[in-house]
Amino acid sequence: MYVDSELCTLVLCVDLFCFFLFIKIYIIMKFIVIIFLISVFQSFPLEAQNIIHLKERNNQFVQEFTQQKVYIDFDKQYYFAGDQIWFKAYVVNAIDHRPDTVESTLFVELFDTKDLLLKREIIRIQKGYGIGDFSLPDSLTEGNYVIRAYTPWMLNFSGDFIFVQNFFIENPETKNYINRSSRRENRRINRNLEKKADEIFFDLYQEAGSLVYDLPGKITYHAYDGLGEGINVNAELIDGSGELVTKFETFPGASGRGVANFRPISGEKYSVRYDPPNGRSRNIPLRNINSQGYTLSVDQLSEKIEISIRSVGGSFKNPYLAIHTRGIIHAFEQITLYDGIFKKQIYFKDLSPGISVVSLFDEDANVLAERLFFIIPEKEKDISLQVSKTDTDALDIEIEASKWASDTIALSLSLSGFNSEGIFKPQKNIISELYLQSDITTLLKNPARFFDDKEDYRNELDLIMLTSDWERFYWNDIFEDNRPSVRFRRLNGFPVYGNIEPTEQSKEFDRYNFEVTLQIDDEIPLRSTYTNIQGDFLFDSIKENGEFEAEISVLGLDGSKPEYFELFPDILKNDILDMNMYFRKLPQSKGPDWQRISLPLRKEPSDRRKKISDNLAYHYGSADQIIYIREDDNRFKNMRDILKSRVPGLLIDGNRIIIRGTSSILLSNEPLLLVDGHQYNSIQFLNLSPLEISHIEIFKGSSTSIFGVRGANGAIVAHSRRSSIAQRIIFEYILSGYYTPRNFSETLTGKTPPFSDHPSYQHTIHWEPYVKFDQNGKKNIRLSLPDQVEELHFIMEGVDLDGKIIHYHKLLDL
């Protein structure tokens, strides 16, 4: 049989082609399937893993970036000019309120309402505690003042959570020396206070952030003025036809808040109508009611809370529920709703007092609903007082607190007395600050009252929770591993920090990198650091006490052109100094004993910020390129390596350097080479050690004109580290280190406060920042009271090493 060989070859080729084509298609399809499976596993299991490992991720995050709380205990509430402000500082862990035994530094600052820093003390913190005092001049103008306190570590986080205390410091003599410009300024401030008090804000909140048609829910409002003061309004919920659905319920002293329970009907529209004082009724549409989803509610029973979760629509899978107090997760589970409802009860004893948060997540770690609730801490019952008078009309006080016998630093004690018109109205205490105010950004009026035994404030506290958010951390940051930028590390000692701002010309070339040195007294060796891209620099772990001399030098200025140098710039928000409900009006008229006095010398502006651009000499003008070389940079063996890798367009041929191209056939085409102003040949220059050079300037274009004929081929100017020290600007300061506390009893000898006879003056009779008990837990105090004192207040508060917080206040019978 005859077989055509060419036909066989063709058939064989076709078969092979089909075979390889099949193999190729198979491989491609397999690859596509693998890619698809990988994408599926990446999109679902990894997202699911995020929520499944919520507790581990949360614990790791809050432990690595543990925030702090600061509380300042003052010797009294009200101050006059010429007074001494005594205080004890507590720095605690924001999670469990245990004293922060690592922290060493606290800044305490006194401001007036013009944001002028009057005093700053650096308090040494030991085992979480520190003490200090401010002396108020007797000529201090009557007005509103603010004390704020923060650690360096707190500067890495939001400034909303630093400690702030508002004071109105009285000076009855202010009217007798107030001048025209001060009266004009006071009128302006008073008008602003009145204007802010007339402003009305009305915010609506849905419980847990969501309302769903056909499910019961709560809606709350917060009405307040421009100073943050709550406003009482009449509010009601109406439907789309204007018919009344329900009225909002308010409670005594509810600070302008109200709540309404209702079940929105599908398809219906709702709005809230309220009547502001001195104004017309206003309607606000109620938006964002969902047709499907979840609602979350929390009800407080006698000894426990009940969490209720409801859903309609069925579009969600079983969600995840988390409950935490200040970052400590008490419960985390995936829940199942039966007939669209889930309930869970938790006893108070299984939770920590203070603010807790209930969060509901879907499987992709999205927050579906979130609700805050508050558990009131138990009162301290282990402290008792016995008070008796002696034959000399002195007062004997016996304190018994057996639980605190072994703890000699946890508690502080103040005894203060009022004259005839003095009234005790506390703004805050250690309980209200650490458990409540320090965890929300809403300013509360006199939060200390919520923890008084005389009244039940649970309803009002729950309204505050319904109209507040938890903002110390966000779940997205934990899931997406968004870490805060840490500028201030936790070290033993305080920081000296500042900012160097380049000129506009330098900014165009990103010349922010300055070398800064610090010398304290005659300290050797010098401390050295570099600025970051924002021009910030930092020296930490300074341990000086009292005042000390410091010399700060900025090196390598040639070509960098800094414009401003600022030491201790205020990097916190100034919103805390804005007018609020604690501000009082200022005097606008002269007093009966007014007389003309010579104006005090105008106060010189702070030398913390200095304009320095006009004081610098630059030898060679502006270079086209500047290369800075760090002392510890070992990447380059010689200048040849640096020039070849860092200067674009530069050519090195053997030992010849060319940066402007060939301009002459017979003459040299090499640039001018200078080191500290001395001319070098190319061999010498290329073999220089980079470790001896601080920076190099490259001149290519018109900038070479400063060198004349010598710079026709360009110029390369190197500055040795020795020469760069000469190219520096020096700032000399007298800085304050750790404050040296004074003894309270020693300052009382022979000194009478200038306004102690004033009817509303508050006397500090006894101040003891570290209370020491005997082995039986007792302590005895004998007091001699001023004649003007008509009522005496005993306050003892503090935090022990286990994070137990106490506040004990008693009005003593005289």
ROLUM-517335 format. One line per field, with one value per residue (C-alpha): x, z, y. Coordinates in pm, whole numbers, plus 50000, padded with zeros to 5 digits. Layout:
BEGIN
x: c(X|...) .
z: c(Z|...) .
y: c(Y|...) .
! end
This chain:
BEGIN
x: c(50000|50136|50162|50228|50515|50433|50075|50193|50427|50144|49909|50180|50245|49875|49851|50151|50013|49678|49849|50065|49770|49565|49853|49884|49510|49514|49800|49632|49299|49473|49656|49327|49160|49451|49441|49065|49096|49375|49165|48868|49077|49236|48907|48708|48918|49163|48881|48716|49046|49054|48733|48803|49130|48984|49076|49439|49479|49317|49532|49848|49751|49651|49953|50198|50035|49900|49763|49782|49549|49655|49469|49575|49447|49450|49448|49123|48871|48897|49203|49278|49575|49869|49765|49975|49838|49943|49888|49959|49975|49860|49974|49791|49745|49434|49323|49335|49412|49722|49991|50233|50562|50758|50669|50916|50794|50483|50443|50206|50122|49921|49762|49551|49261|49484|49679|49974|50181|50233|50406|50536|50674|50834|50725|50929|50696|50796|50584|50304|50295|50446|50396|50438|50306|50248|50290|50031|50148|49932|49907|49763|49468|49130|49011|48976|49276|49349|49586|49672|49894|50038|50327|50559|50411|50062|50186|50189|49809|49506|49528|49159|49249|49500|49405|49248|49122|48946|48988|48852|49119|48980|49155|48925|49174|49160|48898|49117|49402|49229|49330|49136|49279|49209|48849|48810|48954|48725|48421|48522|48559|48225|48050|48198|48074|47725|47734|47837|47574|47307|47416|47201|47310|47078|47228|47033|47165|47030|47096|47404|47410|47125|46745|46562|46202|45967|46220|46203|46476|46578|46653|46822|46905|47163|47080|47359|47494|47828|47992|47887|47620|47312|46988|46647|46409|46073|46114|45877|45882|45629|45543|45525|45177|45282|45105|45267|45435|45594|45752|46112|46168|46410|46547|46640|46974|46994|47223|47004|46952|46637|46538|46241|46151|45963|45923|45952|45690|45814|45769|45689|45892|45975|46118|46198|46034|46186|46127|46453|46450|46360|46306|46061|45996|46229|46197|46487|46419|46508|46720|46911|46642|46731|46494|46710|46994|47047|46954|47144|47012|47144|46921|47050|46866|46925|47249|47315|47282|47082|47201|46935|47012|46736|46736|46506|46573|46792|47069|47340|47505|47555|47737|48010|47960|48240|48221|48517|48596|48876|49020|48991|48764|48531|48336|48373|48155|47971|47601|47292|46960|46650|46336|46536|46642|46939|46969|47262|47285|47605|47634|47799|48048|48183|48258|48481|48328|48330|48253|48207|48140|47928|48027|47858|48060|47990|48223|48428|48507|48275|48107|47729|47633|47805|47669|47831|47705|47827|47869|47887|48176|48106|48158|48459|48334|48660|48743|48609|48669|48650|48651|48681|48776|49053|49060|49246|48976|49204|49054|49166|49092|49150|49144|49104|49170|49308|49326|49579|49815|50094|50052|50229|50207|49866|49650|49649|49469|49337|49148|49004|48767|48535|48451|48094|48004|48209|48020|48161|48076|48326|48384|48554|48722|48941|48641|48460|48779|48928|48603|48406|48540|48881|48725|48495|48555|48223|48272|48049|47932|48037|48071|48160|47789|47712|47888|47705|47514|47224|47080|47056|47210|47189|46937|47143|47465|47296|47188|47551|47652|47385|47521|47895|48149|48448|48749|49063|49113|48928|48862|48979|49322|49343|49220|49433|49735|49741|49996|50029|50345|50564|50775|50825|50958|50917|51256|51393|51410|51232|51264|51399|51239|51198|51153|51373|51181|51372|51324|51081|51376|51514|51173|51173|51479|51346|51636|51483|51765|51966|52214|52144|52366|52285|52531|52413|52641|52988|52865|53099|53037|52776|52437|52368|52061|51905|51575|51308|51133|50913|51215|51145|51428|51433|51676|51540|51641|51742|51761|51858|51697|51608|51741|52036|52226|52185|52352|52174|52367|52245|52525|52585|52395|52578|52314|52036|51907|51685|51440|51298|51419|51155|51210|50920|50659|50305|50209|49878|49550|49452|49081|49099|49162|48850|48564|48342|48075|48331|48431|48303|48258|48537|48520|48456|48443|48675|48661|48583|48952|49078|49382|49610|49928|50225|50203|50430|50711|50596|50676|50928|50805|50916|51264|51149|51083|51354|51390|51741|51752|51882|52167|52339|52625|52644|52984|52885|52515|52264|52400|52222|52254|52357|52461|52459|52674|52601|52887|52786|52730|52967|52822|53091|53466|53571|53442|53449|53169|52957|52988|52919|52605|52460|52531|52330|52515|52861|53134|53447|53708|54001|54091|53918|53583|53347|53008|52938|53053|53356|53403|53767|53995|54324|54232|54105|53735|53740|53533|53675|53730|53729|53755|53692|53779|54109|54154|54225|54323|54101|54324|54328|53955|53844|54041|53899|53734|53358|53377|53560|53301|52970|52818|52902|52765|52738|52735|52651|52461|52448|52521|52889|52923|53025|53351|53437|53658|53757|53401|53362|53344|53131|53237|53225|53262|53316|53285|53469|53301|53548|53463|53088|53105|53218|52918|52659|52431|52423|52125|52187|51902|51833|51599|51397|51453|51262|51081|51198|50881|50841|50705|50353|50399|50720|50554|50277|50505|50437|50260|49899|49729|49652|49277|49216|48954|48741|48393|48429|48794|48881|49159|49393|49444|49622|49775|49946|50023|50148|49935|50110|49915|50047|50059|49695|49579|49525|49641|49593|49591|49560|49449|49430|49154|49151|48878|48708|48647|48283|48282|48557|48584|48787|48889|49108|49154|49399|49486|49665|49912|49629|49434|49171|49040|48892|48742|48623|48466|48309|48187|48319|48105|48271) .
z: c(50000|49899|50172|50083|50308|50276|50385|50685|50781|50757|50968|51225|51242|51286|51563|51741|51703|51850|52131|52231|52190|52426|52676|52654|52702|52993|53160|53104|53244|53541|53603|53581|53827|54068|54044|54101|54405|54547|54501|54670|54964|54992|54975|55221|55461|55531|55598|55819|55994|56076|56278|56425|56570|56693|57056|56980|56743|56992|57283|57078|56960|57298|57471|57213|57205|57557|57617|57941|58155|58370|58669|58876|59233|59348|59704|59649|59386|59381|59370|59414|59290|59526|59606|59584|59369|59523|59324|59299|58960|58878|58554|58498|58232|58030|58027|58387|58570|58733|58797|58505|58663|58339|58278|58418|58292|58308|58163|58362|58201|58301|58019|58008|57762|57503|57476|57651|57843|58191|58366|58281|58518|58432|58704|58780|58786|59010|59030|58859|59099|59110|59297|59219|59281|59106|59268|59142|59146|59361|59059|58835|58638|58729|58457|58307|58311|58201|58340|58115|58184|57956|57926|57621|57527|57509|57234|56997|57018|56997|57202|57290|57584|57773|58117|58124|58422|58390|58667|58725|58931|59123|59199|59374|59297|58918|58870|59053|58806|58488|58195|57889|57655|57906|57949|57572|57546|57827|57648|57336|57534|57708|57377|57239|57546|57496|57126|57190|57462|57206|56954|56945|56829|56808|56732|56675|56753|56681|56942|56837|56518|56336|56308|56108|55988|56190|56474|56810|56860|57041|56918|57136|57104|57254|57257|57361|57307|57167|57509|57538|57799|57772|57668|57785|57489|57424|57152|56989|56708|56428|56116|55756|55801|56104|56356|56695|56730|57074|57296|57412|57775|57977|58329|58597|58512|58185|58032|57728|57637|57574|57453|57268|57208|56888|56612|56266|56021|55680|55418|55671|55701|56035|56171|56509|56606|56888|57044|57116|57376|57227|56881|56642|56628|56398|56221|56147|55911|56055|55788|55741|55857|55696|55546|55668|55913|56287|56592|56920|57258|57613|57921|58276|58527|58902|58900|58535|58182|57903|57543|57275|56904|56645|56267|55967|55601|55638|55417|55684|55815|56185|56323|56585|56921|57127|57466|57598|57877|57790|57548|57773|57587|57828|57569|57202|57016|56696|56771|56620|56604|56656|56503|56443|56804|57034|57403|57642|58010|58195|58567|58679|58885|58568|58412|58508|58626|58381|58009|57824|57452|57275|56909|56642|56337|56015|55884|55692|56017|55936|56236|56209|56536|56846|57183|57494|57847|58191|58515|58826|59058|59416|59689|59922|60256|60437|60545|60862|61048|61411|61472|61807|61939|62190|62475|62251|61983|61761|61568|61612|61323|61341|61005|60989|60660|60738|60371|60303|60596|60379|60088|60159|59819|59674|59848|59873|60141|60144|60409|60291|60450|60320|60445|60475|60103|59978|59810|59739|59376|59247|58872|58878|59103|59041|59002|58746|58552|58520|58482|58268|58129|58024|57781|57583|57403|57503|57773|58073|58330|58684|58618|58984|59070|58889|59165|59459|59682|59720|59369|59104|58779|58585|58333|58263|58236|57987|57780|57774|57653|57381|57252|57274|57076|57178|57013|57192|56916|56603|56497|56142|56277|56450|56155|55899|56130|56112|56374|56519|56437|56746|56780|57159|57297|57658|57815|58151|58131|57963|57600|57456|57116|56849|56484|56219|55932|55607|55381|55091|54855|55062|55075|54697|54722|55027|55237|55572|55691|55950|56200|56553|56861|57227|57502|57863|58085|58014|57923|57700|57455|57275|57188|56815|56603|56263|56174|55993|55672|55867|56032|56377|56608|56945|57230|57492|57829|57979|58358|58481|58792|58821|58579|58355|58070|57727|57396|57081|56754|56399|56181|55808|55735|55414|55141|55367|55472|55778|55840|56187|56489|56750|57079|57245|56978|57093|56901|57082|56953|57105|57095|57467|57537|57351|57546|57718|57986|58264|58140|58332|58225|58294|58454|58213|58444|58687|59058|59329|59422|59066|59007|58713|58729|58497|58238|58297|58055|57742|57772|57519|57288|57368|57244|57179|56814|56638|56283|56180|55801|55800|56035|55825|55583|55282|55114|54769|54723|54636|54501|54236|54449|54805|54920|55296|55433|55770|56003|56020|55644|55532|55183|55007|55011|54862|54693|54354|54470|54598|54287|54047|54230|54353|54087|53765|53445|53605|53419|53577|53327|53516|53749|53540|53650|53405|53505|53226|52919|52699|52640|52528|52320|52455|52808|53109|53124|53493|53750|54033|54331|54680|55026|55310|55065|54951|54593|54534|54221|54102|54237|54585|54573|54449|54719|55011|55282|55300|55679|55695|55483|55615|55282|54918|54703|54324|54107|53739|53587|53646|54013|53920|53846|54207|54133|53831|53559|53787|53782|53405|53409|53725|54084|54349|54704|54990|55356|55615|55946|56124|55889|55915|56288|56208|55972|56242|56443|56820|57054|57426|57667|58036|58048|58332|58423|58672|58924|59284|59497|59805|60145|60215|60588|60542|60310|60558|60821|60853|60517|60483|60141|60023|59985|60271|60423|60109|60180|59915|59981|60017|60265|60223|60581|60524|60210|60214|59875|60020|60312|60559|60801|61101|61113|61223|60931|61137|61108|61339|61235|61459|61289|61394|61189|61067|61228|60892|60821|60864|60692|60644|60367|60399|60068|60029|59692|59490|59295|59444|59266|59166|58991|59264|59257|59562|59637|59987|60065|60390|60524|60879|61156|61322) .
y: c(50000|50336|50606|50965|51067|51437|51374|51174|51448|51703|51490|51436|51811|51883|51624|51768|52120|52014|51829|52126|52362|52142|52139|52516|52568|52326|52510|52848|52723|52568|52894|53088|52849|52883|53262|53256|53030|53247|53559|53391|53276|53618|53807|53598|53391|53673|53920|53661|53612|53984|53967|53624|53751|54079|54015|53929|54225|54460|54345|54381|54730|54874|54721|54857|55201|55222|55568|55762|55968|56261|56397|56698|56723|57088|57207|57401|57514|57892|58114|58482|58682|58626|58269|57958|57674|57342|57026|56657|56487|56134|55969|55640|55376|55466|55102|54982|55310|55167|55433|55453|55346|55400|55766|56021|56359|56576|56926|57149|57486|57793|57999|58309|58335|58503|58176|58341|58088|58237|57946|57603|57343|57011|56771|56460|56159|55870|55555|55746|56043|56392|56721|57089|57439|57772|58114|58364|58729|58957|59188|58915|59049|58907|58675|58329|58097|57742|57481|57190|56891|56624|56381|56373|56034|56191|56426|56126|56101|56328|56647|56605|56380|56591|56719|57067|57266|57602|57860|58207|58383|58679|59006|59257|59535|59484|59756|60006|59985|59867|60089|60195|59934|59654|59768|59775|59423|59301|59445|59255|58932|58983|59049|58725|58539|58680|58599|58239|58205|58309|58047|57733|57388|57089|56748|56426|56078|55730|55464|55267|55472|55301|55294|55026|55033|54809|54767|54949|55207|55523|55870|56129|56496|56731|57103|57341|57690|57806|57767|57402|57478|57257|57428|57309|57275|57113|56851|56604|56351|56401|56199|56314|56461|56664|56439|56382|56043|56086|56348|56342|56259|56472|56435|56691|56843|56650|56917|56982|56616|56414|56067|55916|55552|55465|55207|55365|55242|55135|55405|55677|55997|56156|56478|56632|56960|57163|57504|57691|57968|58306|58161|57995|57623|57434|57101|56865|56570|56232|56066|55741|55501|55168|54915|54628|54582|54568|54771|54750|54863|54849|54860|54881|54664|54655|54453|54389|54520|54363|54389|54344|54301|54288|54257|54248|54187|53880|54016|53980|53669|53604|53909|53934|54102|54264|54437|54634|54878|55122|54865|54558|54314|54135|53936|53851|53601|53531|53546|53388|53571|53357|53505|53823|53884|53816|53907|53890|53984|54075|54150|54473|54275|54114|54453|54744|55073|55363|55374|55045|54996|54735|54688|54479|54369|54184|53915|54174|54359|54650|54814|54767|54935|55069|55178|55325|55258|55361|55167|55385|55287|55189|55444|55424|55289|55217|55574|55734|56062|56165|56542|56720|57064|57130|57380|57625|57606|57398|57109|56750|56515|56141|55963|55586|55407|55063|54958|55232|55174|55033|55276|55606|55776|55687|55949|56328|56527|56882|57075|57406|57653|57922|58266|58389|58388|58096|57813|57467|57372|57117|57098|56762|56510|56210|55977|56190|56264|55915|55721|55967|56296|56163|55912|56143|56471|56634|56899|56824|57074|56984|56608|56551|56578|56252|56059|56213|55971|56213|56171|55903|56027|55700|55834|56145|55946|55713|56015|56130|55784|55792|56126|56045|55847|55639|55804|55686|55434|55321|54963|55035|55126|54789|54585|54770|54798|55179|55272|55621|55813|55803|56114|56110|55786|55676|55738|55840|56218|56507|56624|56948|56985|57249|57332|57493|57649|57704|58005|57976|57934|57648|57482|57457|57231|57040|57165|57073|56853|57048|56915|57041|57009|57066|57145|57168|57378|57238|56890|56687|56527|56732|56583|56581|56511|56590|56751|56551|56653|56896|57057|56907|56807|56639|56578|56342|56195|56532|56495|56842|56989|57357|57615|57531|57691|57535|57613|57495|57515|57467|57333|57322|57641|57723|57702|57569|57910|57855|58137|58067|57875|57784|57606|57421|57498|57435|57123|57072|57206|57539|57450|57372|57740|57852|58004|57751|57727|57784|58131|58432|58792|59042|59390|59677|59978|60152|60082|60343|60374|60396|60610|60662|60455|60436|60163|59865|59811|59632|59266|59148|58873|58521|58433|58077|58172|58371|58497|58407|58429|58784|58702|58436|58483|58252|58245|58125|58207|57938|57611|57407|57094|57019|56673|56611|56331|56174|56091|55725|55681|55401|55348|55555|55487|55820|56133|55958|55724|56011|56226|55939|55826|56155|56422|56387|56478|56461|56268|56119|56004|55860|56145|56411|56563|56734|56882|57139|56948|57015|57389|57402|57181|57318|57438|57241|57154|57059|57252|57457|57225|57383|57229|57477|57756|57603|57490|57119|56928|56644|56364|56516|56585|56242|56064|56260|56050|56115|56076|56408|56595|56731|56843|56920|57205|57169|57484|57435|57725|58098|58039|57994|58364|58426|58239|58459|58313|58026|57896|57889|57509|57493|57447|57177|57305|57059|57156|56953|56881|57107|57394|57330|57389|57741|57774|57761|57981|57951|58006|58043|57972|57950|57651|57503|57141|56929|57147|57126|57104|57322|57224|57348|57409|57607|57859|57941|58095|58466|58491|58603|58592|58946|58887|58643|58875|58871|58721|58448|58360|57990|57915|57619|57510|57182|57027|56687|56532|56201|56084|55854|55637|55448|55070|55062|55272|55588|55946|56247|56613|56921|57241|57604|57765|58125|58336|58393|58022|57923|57583|57327|57069|56750|56588|56282|56113|55913|55598|55299|55071|54834|55110|55150|55507|55678|56016|56099|56437|56546|56880|56903|57043|57342) .
! end
